Amino acid sequence: MHIYNGTEKNIFTYYEDDGNTFNYKKGDYCKRNIEFDSSKKQIIFDEQQGTYNSQFKYVQLILHGFDPTIKNFSVSGQQYELIESNDRIFNPLDNLGDVYDKESYKSMMNALSAPPVKTVTIANSSKAINITW
């Protein structure tokens, strides 16, 4: 899950079911809100709604734009070390130089020189998960 640091509070609803049946109509789904609040320095995965067991045992958080001095996250009271990575998802200008004016894509060029991302992998749970830094 990619999380981009910012100043506005955001909420995302995650949904998962078996993808093959209509059992979601009987409550066999996994749904939860994920809230990012930079002013409180926290990310909250609400308790799961529904009876479906997520197929994901772990969640990898890929953190973009966070303070480079942050070394650890607390996940429901347990400390996790952040791993720094210079990997980028993609180079937005690869193979586009012949088609687009590079001047129009200065912000993407700046994104390429952004600080490295940090990652942490945590255990998934149907219970609420509170992440702070």
OpenMM code with the backbone's topology and positions (N, CA, C; nanometers):
from openmm import Vec3, app, unit

residues = "MET HIS ILE TYR ASN GLY THR GLU LYS ASN ILE PHE THR TYR TYR GLU ASP ASP GLY ASN THR PHE ASN TYR LYS LYS GLY ASP TYR CYS LYS ARG ASN ILE GLU PHE ASP SER SER LYS LYS GLN ILE ILE PHE ASP GLU GLN GLN GLY THR TYR ASN SER GLN PHE LYS TYR VAL GLN LEU ILE LEU HIS GLY PHE ASP PRO THR ILE LYS ASN PHE SER VAL SER GLY GLN GLN TYR GLU LEU ILE GLU SER ASN ASP ARG ILE PHE ASN PRO LEU ASP ASN LEU GLY ASP VAL TYR ASP LYS GLU SER TYR LYS SER MET MET ASN ALA LEU SER ALA PRO PRO VAL LYS THR VAL THR ILE ALA ASN SER SER LYS ALA ILE ASN ILE THR TRP".split()
positions = [
    Vec3(0.0848, -0.1160, 0.0000),
    Vec3(0.0000, 0.0000, 0.0000),
    Vec3(0.0898, 0.1229, 0.0000),
    Vec3(0.0720, 0.2103, -0.0977),
    Vec3(0.1495, 0.3332, -0.1084),
    Vec3(0.0812, 0.4423, -0.0274),
    Vec3(0.1575, 0.5070, 0.0601),
    Vec3(0.1048, 0.6157, 0.1420),
    Vec3(0.1908, 0.7383, 0.1167),
    Vec3(0.1249, 0.8458, 0.0759),
    Vec3(0.1932, 0.9708, 0.0443),
    Vec3(0.1681, 1.0705, 0.1568),
    Vec3(0.2752, 1.1221, 0.2144),
    Vec3(0.2627, 1.2179, 0.3230),
    Vec3(0.2063, 1.3487, 0.2693),
    Vec3(0.1254, 1.4134, 0.3477),
    Vec3(0.0664, 1.5407, 0.3099),
    Vec3(0.0108, 1.6082, 0.4325),
    Vec3(-0.0582, 1.7176, 0.4110),
    Vec3(-0.1116, 1.7941, 0.5240),
    Vec3(-0.2604, 1.7711, 0.5457),
    Vec3(-0.3272, 1.7072, 0.4507),
    Vec3(-0.4713, 1.6860, 0.4639),
    Vec3(-0.5021, 1.5456, 0.5133),
    Vec3(-0.6010, 1.5386, 0.6008),
    Vec3(-0.6484, 1.4096, 0.6500),
    Vec3(-0.7217, 1.3393, 0.5356),
    Vec3(-0.6961, 1.2104, 0.5186),
    Vec3(-0.7585, 1.1328, 0.4119),
    Vec3(-0.8117, 1.0014, 0.4661),
    Vec3(-0.9185, 0.9535, 0.4027),
    Vec3(-0.9759, 0.8234, 0.4380),
    Vec3(-0.9995, 0.7454, 0.3100),
    Vec3(-0.9589, 0.6194, 0.3111),
    Vec3(-0.9738, 0.5286, 0.1988),
    Vec3(-1.0480, 0.4055, 0.2490),
    Vec3(-1.1425, 0.3552, 0.1718),
    Vec3(-1.2121, 0.2324, 0.2087),
    Vec3(-1.1537, 0.1165, 0.1290),
    Vec3(-1.1004, 0.0183, 0.2015),
    Vec3(-1.0454, -0.1029, 0.1413),
    Vec3(-1.1549, -0.2082, 0.1391),
    Vec3(-1.1669, -0.2817, 0.0269),
    Vec3(-1.2684, -0.3850, 0.0138),
    Vec3(-1.2073, -0.5080, -0.0522),
    Vec3(-1.2471, -0.6256, -0.0025),
    Vec3(-1.1988, -0.7511, -0.0591),
    Vec3(-1.3069, -0.8570, -0.0382),
    Vec3(-1.3268, -0.9409, -0.1393),
    Vec3(-1.4116, -1.0600, -0.1239),
    Vec3(-1.3545, -1.1695, -0.2122),
    Vec3(-1.4241, -1.2826, -0.2238),
    Vec3(-1.3665, -1.3950, -0.2984),
    Vec3(-1.3609, -1.3712, -0.4485),
    Vec3(-1.4362, -1.2755, -0.4992),
    Vec3(-1.4312, -1.2413, -0.6409),
    Vec3(-1.4976, -1.3412, -0.7327),
    Vec3(-1.5572, -1.4464, -0.6770),
    Vec3(-1.6167, -1.5514, -0.7602),
    Vec3(-1.7646, -1.5767, -0.7343),
    Vec3(-1.8119, -1.5395, -0.6186),
    Vec3(-1.9505, -1.5728, -0.5809),
    Vec3(-2.0258, -1.4470, -0.5408),
    Vec3(-2.1506, -1.4662, -0.5037),
    Vec3(-2.2328, -1.3568, -0.4523),
    Vec3(-2.2395, -1.3616, -0.2993),
    Vec3(-2.1431, -1.4306, -0.2350),
    Vec3(-2.1445, -1.4443, -0.0897),
    Vec3(-2.1291, -1.3102, -0.0182),
    Vec3(-2.0792, -1.2093, -0.0872),
    Vec3(-2.0684, -1.0771, -0.0259),
    Vec3(-2.2055, -1.0260, 0.0176),
    Vec3(-2.3104, -1.0717, -0.0503),
    Vec3(-2.4462, -1.0298, -0.0136),
    Vec3(-2.4874, -1.0846, 0.1231),
    Vec3(-2.4183, -1.1895, 0.1664),
    Vec3(-2.4442, -1.2510, 0.2965),
    Vec3(-2.3444, -1.2024, 0.4016),
    Vec3(-2.2672, -1.1006, 0.3681),
    Vec3(-2.1705, -1.0453, 0.4633),
    Vec3(-2.0325, -1.1059, 0.4553),
    Vec3(-2.0091, -1.1924, 0.3543),
    Vec3(-1.8786, -1.2558, 0.3407),
    Vec3(-1.7867, -1.1663, 0.2571),
    Vec3(-1.7403, -1.0601, 0.3196),
    Vec3(-1.6490, -0.9641, 0.2581),
    Vec3(-1.5609, -0.9061, 0.3677),
    Vec3(-1.4558, -0.8408, 0.3279),
    Vec3(-1.3658, -0.7698, 0.4193),
    Vec3(-1.3670, -0.6238, 0.3755),
    Vec3(-1.4093, -0.5376, 0.4655),
    Vec3(-1.4145, -0.3943, 0.4341),
    Vec3(-1.3632, -0.3190, 0.5560),
    Vec3(-1.2787, -0.2209, 0.5301),
    Vec3(-1.2287, -0.1393, 0.6412),
    Vec3(-1.1851, -0.0034, 0.5890),
    Vec3(-1.1990, 0.0969, 0.6736),
    Vec3(-1.1490, 0.2295, 0.6411),
    Vec3(-1.0042, 0.2393, 0.6849),
    Vec3(-0.9250, 0.3077, 0.6038),
    Vec3(-0.7859, 0.3350, 0.6361),
    Vec3(-0.7722, 0.4865, 0.6370),
    Vec3(-0.7328, 0.5407, 0.7503),
    Vec3(-0.7290, 0.6855, 0.7693),
    Vec3(-0.5851, 0.7320, 0.7881),
    Vec3(-0.5483, 0.8366, 0.7150),
    Vec3(-0.4178, 0.9003, 0.7289),
    Vec3(-0.4390, 1.0379, 0.7892),
    Vec3(-0.3690, 1.0679, 0.8990),
    Vec3(-0.3799, 1.1987, 0.9633),
    Vec3(-0.2400, 1.2457, 1.0010),
    Vec3(-0.1808, 1.3322, 0.9168),
    Vec3(-0.0432, 1.3758, 0.9410),
    Vec3(-0.0330, 1.4646, 1.0642),
    Vec3(-0.1394, 1.5377, 1.0989),
    Vec3(-0.1320, 1.6245, 1.2165),
    Vec3(-0.1188, 1.5423, 1.3445),
    Vec3(-0.1750, 1.4221, 1.3452),
    Vec3(-0.1619, 1.3316, 1.4602),
    Vec3(-0.0505, 1.2297, 1.4398),
    Vec3(0.0132, 1.2353, 1.3221),
    Vec3(0.1190, 1.1410, 1.2855),
    Vec3(0.0715, 0.9976, 1.3051),
    Vec3(-0.0388, 0.9666, 1.2367),
    Vec3(-0.0912, 0.8314, 1.2495),
    Vec3(-0.1666, 0.7853, 1.1259),
    Vec3(-0.1674, 0.6544, 1.1111),
    Vec3(-0.2464, 0.5852, 1.0095),
    Vec3(-0.3281, 0.4816, 1.0865),
    Vec3(-0.4578, 0.4796, 1.0633),
    Vec3(-0.5436, 0.3851, 1.1351),
    Vec3(-0.6166, 0.2965, 1.0354),
    Vec3(-0.5980, 0.1657, 1.0503),
    Vec3(-0.6772, 0.0672, 0.9786),
    Vec3(-0.7909, 0.0315, 1.0733),
    Vec3(-0.9145, 0.0726, 1.0415),
    Vec3(-1.0274, 0.0384, 1.1277),
    Vec3(-1.0465, -0.1119, 1.1349),
    Vec3(-1.1165, -0.1552, 1.2372),
    Vec3(-1.1499, -0.2968, 1.2494),
    Vec3(-1.2288, -0.3408, 1.1269),
    Vec3(-1.2008, -0.4625, 1.0815),
    Vec3(-1.2646, -0.5163, 0.9616),
    Vec3(-1.4154, -0.5348, 0.9827),
    Vec3(-1.4903, -0.5016, 0.8802),
    Vec3(-1.6330, -0.5339, 0.8745),
    Vec3(-1.6479, -0.6530, 0.7809),
    Vec3(-1.7415, -0.7412, 0.8099),
    Vec3(-1.7652, -0.8576, 0.7259),
    Vec3(-1.6921, -0.9801, 0.7785),
    Vec3(-1.7268, -1.0964, 0.7225),
    Vec3(-1.6741, -1.2234, 0.7728),
    Vec3(-1.5649, -1.2839, 0.6851),
    Vec3(-1.5337, -1.2225, 0.5722),
    Vec3(-1.4332, -1.2766, 0.4815),
    Vec3(-1.2933, -1.2598, 0.5409),
    Vec3(-1.2140, -1.3660, 0.5380),
    Vec3(-1.0752, -1.3587, 0.5836),
    Vec3(-0.9880, -1.3104, 0.4679),
    Vec3(-0.9229, -1.1976, 0.4886),
    Vec3(-0.8369, -1.1415, 0.3851),
    Vec3(-0.7338, -1.2440, 0.3412),
    Vec3(-0.7010, -1.2430, 0.2134),
    Vec3(-0.5991, -1.3318, 0.1593),
    Vec3(-0.4582, -1.2783, 0.1846),
    Vec3(-0.4498, -1.1582, 0.2401),
    Vec3(-0.3208, -1.0957, 0.2662),
    Vec3(-0.2845, -1.1111, 0.4129),
    Vec3(-0.1782, -1.1856, 0.4405),
    Vec3(-0.1316, -1.2077, 0.5778),
    Vec3(-0.0458, -1.0907, 0.6256),
    Vec3(0.0147, -1.0202, 0.5303),
    Vec3(0.0999, -0.9058, 0.5623),
    Vec3(0.0607, -0.7880, 0.4745),
    Vec3(0.0927, -0.6683, 0.5229),
    Vec3(0.0712, -0.5454, 0.4467),
    Vec3(0.2049, -0.4730, 0.4405),
    Vec3(0.2502, -0.4434, 0.3194),
    Vec3(0.3722, -0.3638, 0.3043),
    Vec3(0.3306, -0.2197, 0.2811),
    Vec3(0.3757, -0.1314, 0.3691),
    Vec3(0.3498, 0.0108, 0.3547),
    Vec3(0.4705, 0.0727, 0.2857),
    Vec3(0.4462, 0.1423, 0.1761),
    Vec3(0.5509, 0.2118, 0.1016),
    Vec3(0.5251, 0.3604, 0.1223),
    Vec3(0.6146, 0.4242, 0.1950),
    Vec3(0.5934, 0.5598, 0.2438),
    Vec3(0.6677, 0.6601, 0.1573),
    Vec3(0.5936, 0.7544, 0.1022),
    Vec3(0.6494, 0.8568, 0.0138),
    Vec3(0.6413, 0.9927, 0.0828),
    Vec3(0.7515, 1.0679, 0.0801),
    Vec3(0.7506, 1.2052, 0.1288),
    Vec3(0.7513, 1.2203, 0.2797),
    Vec3(0.7865, 1.1153, 0.3517),
    Vec3(0.7936, 1.1249, 0.4973),
    Vec3(0.9295, 1.1808, 0.5381),
    Vec3(0.9355, 1.2394, 0.6565),
    Vec3(1.0587, 1.2965, 0.7099),
    Vec3(1.1695, 1.1914, 0.7044),
    Vec3(1.2809, 1.2241, 0.6375),
    Vec3(1.3888, 1.1254, 0.6240),
    Vec3(1.4521, 1.0837, 0.7567),
    Vec3(1.4301, 1.1627, 0.8635),
    Vec3(1.4899, 1.1277, 0.9924),
    Vec3(1.4066, 1.0243, 1.0686),
    Vec3(1.2852, 0.9958, 1.0227),
    Vec3(1.2028, 0.8945, 1.0890),
    Vec3(1.2640, 0.7573, 1.0606),
    Vec3(1.2925, 0.6839, 1.1658),
    Vec3(1.3565, 0.5526, 1.1519),
    Vec3(1.2645, 0.4367, 1.1897),
    Vec3(1.1598, 0.4661, 1.2702),
    Vec3(1.0722, 0.3608, 1.3207),
    Vec3(0.9259, 0.4026, 1.3130),
    Vec3(0.8395, 0.3026, 1.3037),
    Vec3(0.6949, 0.3196, 1.3156),
    Vec3(0.6498, 0.2343, 1.4328),
    Vec3(0.5538, 0.2816, 1.5068),
    Vec3(0.4917, 0.2010, 1.6102),
    Vec3(0.3612, 0.1474, 1.5532),
    Vec3(0.3456, 0.0161, 1.5549),
    Vec3(0.2258, -0.0482, 1.5007),
    Vec3(0.1552, -0.1176, 1.6158),
    Vec3(0.0430, -0.0575, 1.6585),
    Vec3(-0.0328, -0.1079, 1.7733),
    Vec3(0.0603, -0.1347, 1.8921),
    Vec3(0.1540, -0.0425, 1.9149),
    Vec3(0.2432, -0.0493, 2.0291),
    Vec3(0.3743, -0.1220, 2.0043),
    Vec3(0.3894, -0.1910, 1.8925),
    Vec3(0.5128, -0.2638, 1.8621),
    Vec3(0.5968, -0.1816, 1.7644),
    Vec3(0.7274, -0.1705, 1.7906),
    Vec3(0.8173, -0.0923, 1.7062),
    Vec3(0.8614, -0.1716, 1.5831),
    Vec3(0.8581, -0.1056, 1.4678),
    Vec3(0.9059, -0.1622, 1.3421),
    Vec3(1.0083, -0.0675, 1.2837),
    Vec3(1.1183, -0.1223, 1.2350),
    Vec3(1.2208, -0.0407, 1.1703),
    Vec3(1.1825, -0.0164, 1.0250),
    Vec3(1.1951, 0.1082, 0.9816),
    Vec3(1.1679, 0.1423, 0.8427),
    Vec3(1.2896, 0.1088, 0.7578),
    Vec3(1.2658, 0.0594, 0.6390),
    Vec3(1.3728, 0.0266, 0.5452),
    Vec3(1.3725, 0.1309, 0.4349),
    Vec3(1.4875, 0.1914, 0.4110),
    Vec3(1.4975, 0.2939, 0.3070),
    Vec3(1.5278, 0.2278, 0.1737),
    Vec3(1.4636, 0.2784, 0.0689),
    Vec3(1.4822, 0.2203, -0.0633),
    Vec3(1.4917, 0.3310, -0.1665),
    Vec3(1.5823, 0.3158, -0.2602),
    Vec3(1.5926, 0.4101, -0.3715),
    Vec3(1.5120, 0.3640, -0.4917),
    Vec3(1.4429, 0.2516, -0.4768),
    Vec3(1.3629, 0.1999, -0.5877),
    Vec3(1.2484, 0.2956, -0.6192),
    Vec3(1.2206, 0.3100, -0.7436),
    Vec3(1.1085, 0.3912, -0.7895),
    Vec3(1.0104, 0.2981, -0.8588),
    Vec3(0.8845, 0.3323, -0.8523),
    Vec3(0.7831, 0.2512, -0.9176),
    Vec3(0.8037, 0.2541, -1.0676),
    Vec3(0.8284, 0.3717, -1.1202),
    Vec3(0.8479, 0.3863, -1.2636),
    Vec3(0.9167, 0.5192, -1.2903),
    Vec3(0.9743, 0.5316, -1.4073),
    Vec3(1.0260, 0.6588, -1.4533),
    Vec3(0.9183, 0.7150, -1.5457),
    Vec3(0.8480, 0.8212, -1.5029),
    Vec3(0.7348, 0.8701, -1.5804),
    Vec3(0.7706, 0.9225, -1.7187),
    Vec3(0.8976, 0.9463, -1.7453),
    Vec3(0.9353, 0.9999, -1.8756),
    Vec3(1.0000, 0.8962, -1.9669),
    Vec3(1.0130, 0.7728, -1.9182),
    Vec3(1.0662, 0.6681, -2.0062),
    Vec3(0.9799, 0.6567, -2.1312),
    Vec3(1.0432, 0.6592, -2.2439),
    Vec3(0.9771, 0.6406, -2.3737),
    Vec3(0.8756, 0.7492, -2.4079),
    Vec3(0.8759, 0.8601, -2.3352),
    Vec3(0.7806, 0.9676, -2.3664),
    Vec3(0.8494, 1.0894, -2.4289),
    Vec3(0.9812, 1.0912, -2.4294),
    Vec3(1.0536, 1.2076, -2.4783),
    Vec3(1.0235, 1.2439, -2.6214),
    Vec3(0.9901, 1.1458, -2.7028),
    Vec3(0.9597, 1.1732, -2.8431),
    Vec3(0.8173, 1.2235, -2.8630),
    Vec3(0.7325, 1.2058, -2.7621),
    Vec3(0.5902, 1.2377, -2.7781),
    Vec3(0.5503, 1.3648, -2.7043),
    Vec3(0.6033, 1.3835, -2.5828),
    Vec3(0.5596, 1.4946, -2.4991),
    Vec3(0.6704, 1.5967, -2.4792),
    Vec3(0.6294, 1.7182, -2.4550),
    Vec3(0.7216, 1.8262, -2.4237),
    Vec3(0.7689, 1.8083, -2.2794),
    Vec3(0.8978, 1.7874, -2.2606),
    Vec3(0.9513, 1.7621, -2.1270),
    Vec3(0.9289, 1.8801, -2.0329),
    Vec3(0.9169, 2.0010, -2.0852),
    Vec3(0.8897, 2.1183, -2.0004),
    Vec3(0.7564, 2.1041, -1.9281),
    Vec3(0.6619, 2.0337, -1.9890),
    Vec3(0.5300, 2.0149, -1.9273),
    Vec3(0.5356, 1.9166, -1.8119),
    Vec3(0.6450, 1.8458, -1.7986),
    Vec3(0.6530, 1.7398, -1.6987),
    Vec3(0.7608, 1.7659, -1.5940),
    Vec3(0.7820, 1.8941, -1.5633),
    Vec3(0.8827, 1.9286, -1.4635),
    Vec3(0.8504, 1.8683, -1.3277),
    Vec3(0.7221, 1.8647, -1.2912),
    Vec3(0.6868, 1.8106, -1.1597),
    Vec3(0.7204, 1.6622, -1.1519),
    Vec3(0.7023, 1.5905, -1.2632),
    Vec3(0.7391, 1.4491, -1.2630),
    Vec3(0.8897, 1.4338, -1.2554),
    Vec3(0.9623, 1.5213, -1.3213),
    Vec3(1.1080, 1.5164, -1.3149),
    Vec3(1.1534, 1.5395, -1.1709),
    Vec3(1.0872, 1.6339, -1.1021),
    Vec3(1.1208, 1.6602, -0.9624),
    Vec3(1.0902, 1.5390, -0.8749),
    Vec3(0.9859, 1.4669, -0.9075),
    Vec3(0.9500, 1.3480, -0.8296),
    Vec3(1.0591, 1.2430, -0.8378),
    Vec3(1.1283, 1.2376, -0.9490),
    Vec3(1.2372, 1.1416, -0.9640),
    Vec3(1.3523, 1.1707, -0.8693),
    Vec3(1.3686, 1.2977, -0.8321),
    Vec3(1.4777, 1.3340, -0.7416),
    Vec3(1.4295, 1.3446, -0.5974),
    Vec3(1.3069, 1.3024, -0.5700),
    Vec3(1.2521, 1.3068, -0.4343),
    Vec3(1.3316, 1.2140, -0.3432),
    Vec3(1.3226, 1.2363, -0.2116),
    Vec3(1.3945, 1.1487, -0.1189),
    Vec3(1.3522, 1.0029, -0.1373),
    Vec3(1.4389, 0.9115, -0.0997),
    Vec3(1.4050, 0.7692, -0.1124),
    Vec3(1.2787, 0.7352, -0.0344),
    Vec3(1.2084, 0.6348, -0.0800),
    Vec3(1.0899, 0.5895, -0.0078),
    Vec3(1.1352, 0.5024, 0.1081),
    Vec3(1.0459, 0.4873, 0.2052),
    Vec3(1.0708, 0.3985, 0.3176),
    Vec3(0.9609, 0.2947, 0.3177),
    Vec3(0.9964, 0.1745, 0.3587),
    Vec3(0.8969, 0.0678, 0.3617),
    Vec3(0.8984, -0.0012, 0.4977),
    Vec3(0.7851, -0.0584, 0.5296),
    Vec3(0.7727, -0.1420, 0.6483),
    Vec3(0.6660, -0.2458, 0.6165),
    Vec3(0.6888, -0.3693, 0.6584),
    Vec3(0.5921, -0.4764, 0.6381),
    Vec3(0.5380, -0.5164, 0.7737),
    Vec3(0.4043, -0.5155, 0.7841),
    Vec3(0.3390, -0.5467, 0.9109),
    Vec3(0.2427, -0.6626, 0.8914),
    Vec3(0.2106, -0.7296, 1.0002),
    Vec3(0.1123, -0.8372, 0.9953),
    Vec3(-0.0260, -0.7774, 0.9753),
    Vec3(-0.1051, -0.8385, 0.8885),
    Vec3(-0.2431, -0.7970, 0.8681),
    Vec3(-0.3263, -0.8552, 0.9812),
    Vec3(-0.4357, -0.7901, 1.0126),
    Vec3(-0.5236, -0.8357, 1.1186),
    Vec3(-0.6642, -0.7858, 1.0895),
    Vec3(-0.7642, -0.8595, 1.1343),
    Vec3(-0.9022, -0.8124, 1.1187),
    Vec3(-0.9351, -0.7081, 1.2257),
    Vec3(-0.8492, -0.6977, 1.3280),
    Vec3(-0.8664, -0.5973, 1.4334),
    Vec3(-0.8087, -0.4651, 1.3863),
    Vec3(-0.8404, -0.3597, 1.4587),
    Vec3(-0.7872, -0.2269, 1.4264),
    Vec3(-0.6357, -0.2272, 1.4381),
    Vec3(-0.5707, -0.1537, 1.3482),
    Vec3(-0.4257, -0.1392, 1.3491),
    Vec3(-0.3970, 0.0103, 1.3575),
    Vec3(-0.3219, 0.0508, 1.4602),
    Vec3(-0.2891, 0.1910, 1.4797),
    Vec3(-0.1391, 0.2102, 1.4573),
    Vec3(-0.1055, 0.2916, 1.3589),
    Vec3(0.0345, 0.3148, 1.3218),
    Vec3(0.0683, 0.4597, 1.3538),
    Vec3(0.1760, 0.4799, 1.4283),
    Vec3(0.2197, 0.6162, 1.4624),
    Vec3(0.3683, 0.6310, 1.4352),
    Vec3(0.4106, 0.7557, 1.4225),
    Vec3(0.5520, 0.7848, 1.4018),
    Vec3(0.5901, 0.9119, 1.4738),
] * unit.nanometer
topology = app.Topology()
chain = topology.addChain("A")
for resn in residues:
    res = topology.addResidue(resn, chain)
    for name in ("N", "CA", "C"):
        topology.addAtom(name, app.Element.getBySymbol(name[0]), res)
